[in-house]
Amino acid sequence: MSAVLKTIPSVSQPDSMNIPFIDLAAQQARIRPGIDAAIARVLEHGQYIMGKEVTELERQLAAFSGVRHALGCANGTDALQLALMALGIKPGDAIFVPSFTFAATAEVAPLVNATPFFVDVLPDTFNMDPESLKRSVQAARAAGLNPACVIPVDLFGLPADYDQLIAVARENGMSVVADTAQGFGASYHGRIAGSLGDIATTSFFPAKPLGCYGDGGALFTHDDEIAALIDSLRIHGKGSDKYINDRVGLNSRLDTLQAAILIEKLAVYADEIDARQAVAQRYTNALSNRFQTPHVPEGLTSIWAQYTIKCASAAERDALQARAKAAGVPTVIYYPIPLHRQNAYNAFPRDPGGLKVSDDLSERVVSLPMHAYLKPEVQDRIIEAVVG
Ligand SMILES: *Cc1c(COP(=O)(O)O)cnc(C)c1O
């Protein structure tokens, strides 16, 4: 995320030459009066922790995604950790994660003393490969691990192949935690990402499609018991009262101020999703005969957290990035090093067949500026620079 973090300061200093990667300032200009009023209301009532805006946002998020329970928490990484804690993950359990993702997806496994097991992704959707998952489950068993949970990621905003991945999980007695930090609001055969898996998690990091003005996250589940457990775990394992501790938990609440901001942002989210579709379609129309543009399978929609193209080679990508930079167009590589090659994770097990697609993608993909407020004339400048 460091590249995204670096791009954020440019949004507060509008500059006709430099194009922001994600234009949070344009969104803020649209919703600023509502945000100011929402923040003022919280300052009035003063319930900064678990105030009524948190409950109200949770109600709206559950309605938006069609799940029984939505629960706020401190960030998207905690959401994943809380999910694994609620599922009772323990030492010796293998947690299957794609290698081509943000580190948080894998990070939470060792945090609950389990083993992350790296699975390869598909070359067209960049999401978890069900065949690689099957090989990995066999290999984990052979290594004496207990296959316990799969964490599919909705990479760049496109839902993973849940039907197939859930089928493999069920055949092997595993739970499914859907990491939809990048995909919340995308659709999968009529269902919203956020309603898939035993538990779905998301992040409200500012640069995510639905972001707040700081850190935030949420979990989603249809299951009443799991929801009650998560509610306890996010507040120090509380029992009937906060000074009664039934289990070891975390301090992981969503701030009332962030919930108040998110209520305002959720009100324009459906409209922003439509705008993102239009931006993505324009890119695809202009770039598909030159690069491999994103593939969206039948029955799915992407939320376009990133618009990511595949170049023919690493050299072509280098040239594209140099051209774009010279034209004041930011581009970012998500992700330059797959997790199974990172110092923190290279000792953990992986698909015995290798992670060829993850390796290949990290050398050839590049993401272009993408947000709901990208104007056609600015997008034309980006396209011109990218095509060269
Ligand atoms: C951003 C992200 C997370 C973590 O979210 P934070 O709120 O930054 O902790 C987890 N998984 C994926 C795929 C992400 O992109």
The ligand as a Gaussian input file, in Angstrom:
#p B3LYP/6-31G(d) Opt

LIG

0 1
 C       -6.132000      -3.356000       2.073000
 C       -6.232000      -4.819000       2.148000
 C       -6.299000      -5.503000       3.384000
 C       -6.064000      -4.843000       4.725000
 O       -6.826000      -3.743000       5.013000
 P       -6.302000      -2.649000       6.076000
 O       -7.551000      -1.894000       6.388000
 O       -5.271000      -1.831000       5.380000
 O       -5.772000      -3.373000       7.253000
 C       -6.505000      -6.870000       3.370000
 N       -6.603000      -7.546000       2.215000
 C       -6.511000      -6.937000       1.012000
 C       -6.642000      -7.767000      -0.223000
 C       -6.314000      -5.563000       0.938000
 O       -6.220000      -4.976000      -0.261000

